């Protein structure tokens, strides 16, 4: 008897202020993935963007098996993927009210859901009030896009995929 392949529904959630140059990296990633997903008939991935994160979103996030939060970061030189563990406190140095960690904790506390959660930070250098990305951020976005597409194409997180990225638990 053949084993059935289990479909793992993934959400890629890009957030940040695209009116402040490199803070818009998360939203730009989702924009790029949107075309790629429809062109490649990928049905197990949903996309979402927002300016910032709110605890009210935990209910809609609780239905996913895996969530990848994506944002621009002043603390990352290139791209940094971190696994988010439910229950741990997470401090951020960005201008958002809530962190991905807060939302994952809320999923567990209120909805008894424990999605696999990851935080992909993409390094940028320009945080002024203007649209568009810096050249440095654009190069990092290109790298992160290739990496994320490989993950989504395989639909599972495999160790070899992570060899070129720093992975930490937070």
SULTADA-V292496 format. One record per pair of residues at least 4 apart in sequence whose C-alpha atoms are under 7 Angstrom apart, sorted by the first residue. I is the first residue (numbers start at 1). J is the second residue. If there is no record, write none. Layout:
# SULTADA-V292496
I_J ; I_J
This chain:
# SULTADA-V292496
7_44 ; 8_44 ; 8_65 ; 9_44 ; 9_45 ; 9_64 ; 9_65 ; 9_66 ; 10_44 ; 10_45 ; 10_46 ; 10_64 ; 10_65 ; 10_66 ; 10_67 ; 11_45 ; 11_46 ; 11_47 ; 11_64 ; 11_66 ; 11_67 ; 11_68 ; 12_46 ; 12_47 ; 12_48 ; 12_67 ; 12_68 ; 12_69 ; 13_47 ; 13_48 ; 13_49 ; 13_68 ; 13_69 ; 13_70 ; 14_26 ; 14_27 ; 14_29 ; 14_30 ; 14_48 ; 14_49 ; 14_50 ; 14_69 ; 14_70 ; 14_71 ; 15_26 ; 15_27 ; 15_49 ; 15_50 ; 15_51 ; 15_52 ; 15_70 ; 15_71 ; 16_23 ; 16_24 ; 16_26 ; 16_27 ; 16_50 ; 16_51 ; 16_52 ; 16_71 ; 17_23 ; 17_24 ; 17_51 ; 18_23 ; 18_24 ; 18_131 ; 19_24 ; 19_129 ; 19_130 ; 19_131 ; 20_24 ; 20_127 ; 20_128 ; 20_129 ; 20_130 ; 20_131 ; 21_126 ; 21_127 ; 21_128 ; 21_129 ; 21_130 ; 21_131 ; 21_132 ; 21_133 ; 21_134 ; 22_72 ; 22_124 ; 22_125 ; 22_126 ; 22_127 ; 22_133 ; 22_134 ; 22_137 ; 23_71 ; 23_72 ; 23_127 ; 24_28 ; 24_72 ; 25_29 ; 25_71 ; 25_72 ; 25_122 ; 26_30 ; 26_70 ; 26_71 ; 26_72 ; 27_31 ; 27_49 ; 28_32 ; 29_33 ; 29_145 ; 30_34 ; 30_47 ; 32_36 ; 33_37 ; 34_38 ; 35_39 ; 36_40 ; 37_41 ; 37_42 ; 38_42 ; 52_96 ; 53_96 ; 53_97 ; 53_98 ; 53_99 ; 54_98 ; 55_103 ; 55_106 ; 57_61 ; 58_62 ; 58_103 ; 58_106 ; 58_107 ; 59_107 ; 59_111 ; 62_107 ; 62_111 ; 62_113 ; 62_115 ; 64_115 ; 65_115 ; 65_116 ; 66_115 ; 66_116 ; 66_117 ; 67_115 ; 67_116 ; 67_117 ; 67_118 ; 68_117 ; 68_118 ; 68_119 ; 68_120 ; 69_100 ; 69_118 ; 69_119 ; 69_120 ; 70_119 ; 70_120 ; 70_121 ; 71_120 ; 71_121 ; 71_122 ; 72_121 ; 72_122 ; 72_123 ; 72_124 ; 73_121 ; 73_122 ; 73_123 ; 73_124 ; 74_123 ; 74_124 ; 74_125 ; 75_123 ; 76_80 ; 76_121 ; 76_122 ; 76_123 ; 77_123 ; 78_122 ; 78_123 ; 78_140 ; 79_120 ; 79_121 ; 79_122 ; 79_123 ; 79_140 ; 79_144 ; 80_120 ; 80_121 ; 80_122 ; 80_165 ; 80_166 ; 80_167 ; 81_118 ; 81_119 ; 81_120 ; 81_121 ; 81_165 ; 81_166 ; 81_167 ; 81_168 ; 82_118 ; 82_119 ; 82_120 ; 82_167 ; 82_168 ; 82_169 ; 82_170 ; 83_117 ; 83_118 ; 83_119 ; 83_168 ; 83_169 ; 83_170 ; 84_101 ; 84_117 ; 84_118 ; 84_119 ; 84_169 ; 84_170 ; 85_169 ; 85_170 ; 86_104 ; 86_105 ; 87_105 ; 89_101 ; 90_101 ; 90_170 ; 92_99 ; 98_102 ; 99_103 ; 100_104 ; 101_105 ; 102_106 ; 103_107 ; 104_108 ; 105_109 ; 106_110 ; 107_111 ; 107_112 ; 107_113 ; 107_114 ; 108_112 ; 108_113 ; 108_114 ; 122_140 ; 122_141 ; 123_137 ; 123_140 ; 124_136 ; 124_137 ; 125_134 ; 125_136 ; 125_137 ; 126_134 ; 133_137 ; 133_138 ; 134_138 ; 135_139 ; 136_140 ; 137_141 ; 138_142 ; 139_143 ; 140_144 ; 141_145 ; 142_146 ; 143_147 ; 144_148 ; 145_149 ; 146_150 ; 147_151 ; 148_152 ; 149_153 ; 150_154 ; 151_155 ; 151_156 ; 151_157 ; 159_163
